[in-house]
Amino acid sequence: MTTSLILKNTPKPALPALENATVAHFAWSDIIEETHVDPETLLSRPNSDKAPIYACPEGAGPNAEDCPHTIEEWTHTVDGKGESALLLGSGFVATPCVEILSKAGVQVTVACRTEASAKKLAGGYANTKAISLDVLDAAALEAAVAQHDVSISLVPYIFHANVIKAAIKAKKNVVTTSYVSPAMMELDAEAKAAGITVMNEIGLDPGIDHLYAVDFIDRTHKAGGKILSFKSFCGGLAAPENSDNPLGYKFSWSSRGVLLALKNNAKYLEDGKLMDISGVDLMATAKPYHTGFIGFNFVAYGNRDSTGYTERYHIPEAHTVVRGTLRYAGFPEFIKVLVDMGFLDETEHDYLKEPTAWREATKQLVGAKSSSENDLLAAISSKTKFKDEDHKARVVAGLKWLGVLADKKITPRKNPLDTLCATLEEKMNFEEGERDLVFLQHKFEVENKDGSQNTVTSTLCEYGAPIGSGGPSAMARLVAVLQVLNGTLSEKGILAPMTPKINNPLMKELKEKYGIECKEKILQ
């Protein structure tokens, strides 16, 4: 079942550089959750001038021949009827939120830690104002939340509970894109008692993935069938024609979150066996993933703990349950070498506090005899394993491309991870005219009521669009916000799109008002 977005076609706009290029994909809050970064790290992480604390990511992808449905233009005709929304957080995903809500007639207040950031986001949009607000200031947060009908929390997940507590006190609704954390779920009874709706996990992943997974599973069960296997993989990538670097990847936000996510463990069910993969071994487990589109050359690996979806999706019969990440082939092998070299380490070193030559920094990192290329490569080879000489040649070419064997000065950020990130962000950002893509696919193995079996895929494939055009993640989030405002989504408590009652109205509006329609395909 191939879930592809059907969108209105208009002349294709050029991407106006990194800050304006987007498929609204994972909210920054979701990426922070993936990495389990502590608050102090968040507040002090490098490159904050380019990626403010409440910034949101990301994107990238394939050729039009394989994936013809391109985000070109969205029309926004919903009627906000003068309701008000507090948008907590600024950055990548926040911009289309402001535009769509503004056009819908909603009174929008953009709240950031600095008023300058809020004004930059709010500027130029009707019925929108900016304020300075620190979510750690409980009194100020409560006052702001109380003045609005709904709060949209795009702040890092660790602060969502603060927002929900303020909303409970004020009896106001909340929408987030993040996974429901234990701290948030502990507030379920209080939210129900206050009579408020706290809608979570509504973007692309999590969000649209839930809508169509739950829908297909529900229909299969009602027809007397069983889900034997459920696999779901999603990736934000550079379009193939723009995947011209060793990782086949480009950053539309801080690279730190991407790299830190690679350190997470993965846990999933595979053929009835519990697989528990440590972060250091994760890249070695990546396998080719066949989407049904021969133009793609993907690999897939697990993402955090998928085992809970046996219960969340009501598929206890499934022998395989895995959710994970898609990348282009070659990405895992190159990342594995960087891990083995020590580049994902966050330990501070004196040699990374001054702008020394990269080859000297790499010498210290890998313990080479000298900073000559031969000695550096010998030390690297002692720390990692290459499949063959061709693999080694590709990796060495990639390291040379990055410049870590050269005389160019590092941008010192005290530890290997952040020092590497400085170079990645310099060399692997999207350029003007380049495209990004997001690719999401569910793959179900089904046993029908009559005992026959088949495989069904559900695929979403989206190219990037200029900022403000929206995108599937932005549209799903805003439909949820507007349905909370108009009462269509009225269940109380800490919610996620896990039931037809919640999901069906969202799916209906995404299809009818925004042209987002998912199609199913049975593989032969």
C-alpha atoms as one frame of an Amber mdcrd trajectory, in Angstrom:
protein
   0.000   0.000   0.000   1.827   2.975  -1.209   0.842   6.069   0.682   1.808
   8.947  -1.577   0.764  12.541  -1.171  -1.346  13.882  -4.015  -0.734  17.615
  -4.245  -1.727  20.468  -6.523   0.970  21.172  -9.106   2.231  24.677  -9.839
   5.509  25.944 -11.312   8.346  24.650  -9.184  10.020  27.339  -7.047  13.742
  27.372  -6.379  14.899  26.777  -2.848  16.150  30.108  -1.494  19.132  28.785
   0.510  19.309  26.721   3.660  17.249  28.844   6.006  14.396  28.929   3.494
  14.518  25.331   2.262  12.294  22.827   3.970  10.266  19.752   4.099   8.736
  20.230   7.514   9.856  16.901   8.860  10.876  16.107  12.442  10.355  18.885
  14.918  13.543  19.883  16.770  11.824  18.838  19.955  11.561  15.312  18.545
  15.221  15.223  17.576  16.225  16.424  21.033  14.063  13.655  22.482  15.814
  11.138  20.271  19.166  12.233  21.638  18.207  12.502  25.324  20.218  15.695
  25.700  20.050  17.254  29.147  18.746  20.825  29.608  22.177  22.286  30.316
  23.510  20.846  27.069  20.543  22.301  25.216  21.044  25.744  26.655  24.759
  25.818  25.934  25.168  23.829  22.750  27.406  25.298  20.048  26.234  27.168
  16.972  23.268  28.577  18.841  23.311  31.640  16.623  22.449  29.480  13.626
  20.259  26.946  15.399  18.491  28.589  18.340  17.427  26.393  21.227  13.907
  26.117  19.925  14.810  25.588  16.286  13.255  22.773  14.326  14.692  20.570
  11.475  15.076  18.933   8.592  14.726  17.258   5.211  16.049  15.722   1.926
  15.484  12.752  -1.472  14.593  10.974  -4.806  13.870  11.711  -8.427  10.554
  12.887  -9.769  10.298   9.812 -11.979  10.172   7.593  -8.913   8.196   9.927
  -6.716   6.046  12.296  -8.792   4.072  14.023  -6.058   5.995  17.191  -5.258
   5.027  19.802  -2.701   4.423  22.809  -4.925   1.812  24.984  -3.324  -0.653
  24.792  -0.490  -3.866  26.732  -0.157  -5.034  27.651   3.302  -8.751  28.329
   3.554  -9.672  27.256   7.059 -11.554  29.690   9.239  -9.888  30.329  12.585
 -12.879  32.435  13.732 -10.672  34.665  15.838  -9.384  32.015  18.226  -5.945
  32.535  19.695  -2.831  30.357  19.756   0.424  30.642  21.690   3.353  29.294
  19.663   6.186  28.323  21.992   9.452  28.057  20.086  10.802  29.411  16.838
  12.700  28.088  13.879  12.395  25.673  11.020   8.953  24.149  11.531   7.487
  27.136  13.347   7.372  29.369  10.270   4.671  27.476   8.334   2.721  27.183
  11.580   2.601  30.948  11.913   1.682  31.488   8.273  -1.104  28.933   8.162
  -2.639  29.979  11.469  -2.441  33.625  10.474  -4.198  32.959   7.182  -6.824
  30.959   9.062  -7.680  34.037  11.119  -6.171  32.750  14.347  -4.612  35.363
  16.635  -1.038  34.101  17.010   1.454  34.988  19.726   5.004  33.829  19.024
   6.978  33.282  22.225  10.751  32.779  22.298  13.437  33.237  24.908  14.544
  36.356  23.047  12.062  38.873  21.700  14.268  39.389  18.647  13.805  35.751
  17.606  10.065  35.991  18.147   9.798  39.219  16.143  11.782  37.721  13.280
   9.316  34.840  13.073   6.176  36.925  13.596   7.158  39.763  11.289   5.050
  40.240   8.178   2.123  38.068   9.213  -1.307  39.443  10.006  -2.794  39.146
  13.509   0.552  37.951  14.877   2.608  39.400  17.716   5.883  38.504  19.431
   6.825  38.217  23.086   9.840  37.145  25.116   9.109  34.115  27.286  11.231
  31.595  29.155   9.362  28.314  29.658  11.300  27.817  32.883   9.594  30.914
  34.315   6.453  29.207  35.626   4.562  32.399  36.459   5.207  34.005  33.077
   4.378  30.774  31.259   1.105  30.340  33.151   0.091  33.925  32.381   0.803
  33.529  28.664  -0.939  30.155  28.380  -4.009  31.489  30.189  -4.439  34.229
  27.585  -4.773  31.828  24.639  -7.164  29.097  23.532  -4.405  26.654  22.620
  -0.643  26.425  23.112   1.516  24.844  20.410   4.642  23.551  22.094   7.637
  23.290  19.767  10.135  23.532  22.609  12.393  20.562  23.469  10.415  17.650
  24.879  11.871  18.028  28.377   9.878  21.263  28.729   6.488  19.967  27.505
   5.441  18.988  31.025   5.952  22.613  32.107   3.629  23.769  29.345   1.014
  21.119  30.139   1.033  21.993  33.841   0.426  25.645  32.969  -2.379  24.605
  30.613  -4.009  22.417  33.278  -4.012  25.337  35.685  -5.553  27.632  33.062
  -7.850  24.935  31.607  -6.430  25.478  28.098  -5.566  23.017  25.328  -2.106
  22.011  24.063  -0.665  20.513  20.852   2.875  19.084  20.566   4.735  17.016
  17.973   6.703  14.981  20.489   6.289  11.429  21.672   4.345  11.149  24.919
   6.975  10.906  27.642   6.384   9.333  31.068   6.483  12.812  32.612   3.723
  13.922  30.263   1.629  10.793  30.799   1.734  11.340  34.555  -0.382  14.446
  33.926  -3.154  12.526  32.120  -5.543  12.374  35.083  -5.031  16.061  35.855
  -5.591  16.996  32.210  -8.835  15.018  32.120  -9.976  16.589  35.391  -9.262
  20.029  33.941 -11.232  19.110  30.825  -8.409  19.883  28.405  -7.093  18.219
  25.260  -3.331  17.659  25.018  -2.698  16.330  21.515   0.785  14.910  20.894
   2.735  13.019  18.240   1.154  14.922  15.379   3.693  15.888  12.732   5.127
  13.520  10.158   7.049  11.007  12.261   5.494  10.800  14.753   2.159  11.861
  13.334   1.185  10.968   9.791   2.903   7.621  10.286   0.511   6.873  13.165
  -2.567   7.930  11.181  -2.029   5.455   8.385  -0.553   2.642  10.444  -3.517
   2.700  12.831  -5.994   3.012   9.951  -4.628   0.032   8.033  -4.262  -2.143
  11.125  -7.798  -1.310  12.258  -9.286  -2.189   8.859  -7.283  -5.410   8.689
  -8.495  -6.533  12.114 -12.116  -5.644  11.349 -11.873  -7.775   8.200 -10.705
 -10.727  10.295  -7.053 -10.480   9.313  -3.804 -10.399  11.272  -0.678  -8.258
  11.062   2.221 -10.713  10.996   4.923  -8.114  10.473   5.063  -4.325  10.760
   8.050  -2.320   9.550   8.136   1.474   9.392  11.099   3.492   8.172  11.467
   7.218   7.584  14.299   9.401   6.350  14.944  13.069   5.716  17.497  13.186
   2.928  19.085  15.217   0.170  17.506  14.692  -3.246  19.595  12.193  -5.239
  20.963  14.902  -7.506  22.115  16.791  -4.397  23.518  13.818  -2.455  27.019
  14.703  -3.608  29.079  14.055  -0.492  30.410  10.958   1.324  27.336  10.656
   3.554  24.763  11.359   0.854  23.253  13.673   3.436  22.861  17.405   3.997
  21.920  19.375   7.063  19.103  21.873   7.203  19.666  22.366  10.932  22.385
  21.704  13.495  24.229  18.474  12.714  24.630  17.737  16.430  21.182  16.215
  16.825  21.672  13.943  13.821  24.954  12.582  15.152  23.768  12.208  18.729
  20.744  10.226  17.559  23.179   7.704  16.091  24.405   6.919  19.609  20.992
   5.701  20.790  20.336   2.004  21.312  17.755   0.247  19.154  15.303  -2.372
  20.357  12.794  -4.237  18.181  11.181  -7.580  17.387  12.424  -9.541  14.401
  10.951 -12.940  13.547   9.879 -13.391  17.141  13.288 -12.524  18.585  13.999
  -9.486  20.734  16.836  -7.521  19.160  18.682  -5.124  21.459  21.393  -3.183
  19.615  23.818  -0.874  21.401  24.416   2.546  19.900  28.055   1.804  19.093
  26.977  -1.208  17.011  23.914   0.362  15.393  25.502   1.368  12.080  26.885
  -2.134  11.589  23.313  -3.505  11.632  22.079  -1.312   8.758  20.656  -3.356
   5.885  19.534  -2.571   2.328  15.870  -1.585   2.291  13.805  -2.156  -0.845
  10.906   0.275  -1.151   9.391  -0.940  -4.405  10.845   2.098  -6.192  13.947
   0.891  -8.008  15.376   4.409  -8.188  16.099   4.438  -4.468  19.205   2.964
  -2.875  18.291   2.993   0.810  19.610   1.286   3.907  17.643   1.052   7.145
  18.440   0.683  10.822  16.397   0.623  14.011  15.455   3.730  15.939  15.177
   3.487  19.725  12.611   1.112  21.288  10.000  -0.203  18.843   8.704  -2.987
  21.078   6.054  -0.799  22.684   4.228  -0.519  19.364   3.038  -4.089  19.711
   0.735  -2.729  22.390   0.228   0.806  21.052  -0.862  -0.468  17.642  -2.736
  -3.475  19.102  -0.773  -6.055  17.108   0.222  -8.718  19.677   0.121 -11.272
  16.856   3.058  -9.644  15.017   6.373 -11.528  15.024   8.213  -8.471  13.662
   7.748  -4.892  14.855  10.392  -2.333  13.941  10.488   1.418  13.388  13.649
   2.969  12.073  15.582   5.375   9.900  16.335   5.442   6.177  19.601   6.719
   4.741  21.320   6.347   1.399  23.677   3.402   1.008  27.163   4.254   2.250
  25.993   6.422   5.150  26.224   3.759   7.893  29.675   2.531   6.858  31.128
   6.034   6.875  29.490   6.938  10.188  30.814   3.690  11.701  34.371   4.756
  10.865  33.789   8.191  12.413  32.484   6.464  15.551  35.498   4.151  15.678
  37.814   7.143  15.282  36.194   8.777  18.304  34.432  11.628  16.535  31.133
  11.149  18.385  32.820  11.575  21.753  31.760  14.599  23.832  34.805  14.588
  26.129  36.681  17.898  26.167  40.332  17.959  25.064  42.846  20.785  25.208
  43.923  20.157  21.606  40.385  21.019  20.444  40.321  24.389  22.205  42.622
  26.155  19.730  42.439  26.487  15.914  45.061  23.854  15.171  45.416  22.038
  11.839  42.923  19.236  11.288  45.679  16.686  10.692  47.162  17.519  14.115
  43.779  17.194  15.827  43.127  13.876  14.070  46.572  12.644  15.121  45.675
  13.253  18.766  42.220  11.741  18.374  43.331   8.440  16.829  46.722   8.205
  18.555  48.814   8.288  15.373  52.634   8.340  15.463  52.694  11.550  13.452
  50.361  13.770  11.460  51.540  12.423   8.108  48.775  10.972   5.978  50.307
   7.489   6.052  50.551   7.445   9.843  47.037   8.837  10.221  45.594   6.170
   7.919  47.543   3.440   9.711  46.109   4.549  13.056  42.593   4.760  11.621
  42.916   1.262  10.143  43.895  -0.061  13.566  40.701   1.310  15.090  38.139
   0.214  12.512  37.443  -2.600  10.080  37.026  -2.210   6.336  35.009  -4.740
   4.336  37.491  -4.649   1.488  39.908  -2.333  -0.293  37.109  -0.659  -2.231
  35.330   0.185   1.028  38.569   1.523   2.476  39.195   3.661  -0.609  35.701
   5.196  -0.386  36.102   5.980   3.308  39.574   7.475   2.853  38.257   9.620
  -0.006  35.462  10.750   2.289  37.857  11.651   5.099  39.949  13.648   2.650
  36.810  15.412   1.425  35.939  16.347   5.005  39.445  17.696   5.425  40.307
  15.853   8.643  43.631  14.711   7.137  44.571  18.170   5.852  46.226  21.373
   7.076  43.051  23.449   7.247  42.369  24.807  10.723  39.625  23.315  12.848
  36.806  25.385  14.298  37.587  24.590  17.945  34.593  23.484  19.995  36.418
  21.679  22.798  35.218  18.121  22.046  35.434  15.832  18.986  31.680  15.758
  18.292  31.132  19.498  18.169  34.401  20.176  16.372  33.367  17.706  13.672
  29.894  19.293  13.554  31.446  22.667  12.734  33.011  21.149   9.621  29.898
  19.184   8.665  27.753  22.301   8.857  30.254  24.175   6.705  30.532  21.517
   4.003  27.165  19.744   4.080  24.487  22.423   4.123  21.886  22.767   1.398
  22.819  25.276  -1.290  20.469  27.538  -3.200  18.477  25.605  -5.780  18.959
  22.230  -4.058  16.112  20.042  -2.895  15.427  17.941   0.131  13.077  15.020
   0.533  11.320  12.995   3.165  10.473   9.354   2.548   8.245   7.345   4.887
   7.144   3.770   4.312   5.137   1.277   6.312   5.393  -2.339   5.213   2.779
  -4.799   6.495   2.785  -8.572   6.139  -0.854  -9.588   6.420  -2.656 -12.871
   6.959  -6.190 -12.506   5.652  -9.295 -14.130   7.105  -9.169 -16.890   4.468
  -5.567 -17.739   5.394  -3.972 -16.110   2.360  -1.045 -13.775   2.915   0.191
 -10.646   1.198   2.512  -7.690   1.720   1.162  -4.160   1.659   3.215  -0.960
   1.576   2.260   2.551   2.604   4.642   5.160   1.222   4.854   8.906   1.637
   7.366  10.659  -0.590   7.760  14.431  -0.488  10.190  16.893  -1.966  10.947
  20.098  -0.133   9.166  23.367  -0.701  10.041  26.954   0.193   9.556  27.849
   3.801   5.975  28.883   4.451   4.593  26.413   1.909   3.982  23.967   4.684
   4.666  20.326   4.026   3.093  17.172   5.447   4.386  17.657   8.962   3.307
  21.272   9.153  -0.099  20.504   7.663  -0.799  17.601  10.016   0.133  19.715
  13.014  -1.977  22.670  11.946  -5.006  20.548  11.116  -4.764  19.151  14.637
  -4.503  22.663  16.113  -7.527  23.884  14.194  -9.553  20.798  15.107  -8.749
  21.386  18.761  -9.878  24.992  18.369 -13.153  24.169  16.620 -13.983  21.240
  18.888 -13.710  18.452  16.301 -10.892  16.947  18.326 -12.468  17.036  21.758
 -11.235  14.007  23.716  -9.665  14.945  27.024  -6.333  14.010  28.544  -2.862
  13.266  27.158  -3.579  12.004  23.639  -1.778  10.636  20.585  -3.226   9.652
  17.188  -3.786   6.014  18.087  -7.537   5.534  17.585  -9.864   5.910  14.578
 -11.982   8.363  16.584  -9.053  10.771  16.769  -7.455   9.905  13.443 -10.359
   9.799  10.991 -11.243  13.516  11.198  -7.554  14.401  10.816  -7.154  12.159
   7.773 -10.375  13.477   6.236  -9.317  17.106   6.536  -5.770  16.444   5.329
  -7.217  14.845   2.211 -10.130  17.156   1.490  -8.632  20.531   2.370  -4.945
  20.043   1.673  -4.776  17.286  -0.913  -2.840  14.903   1.316  -4.118  11.471
   0.412  -2.542   8.136   1.190  -2.823   5.253  -1.241  -2.287   1.583  -0.603
  -0.461  -0.902  -2.767  -0.425  -4.674  -2.489   2.918  -6.090  -3.567   2.734
  -9.011  -5.942
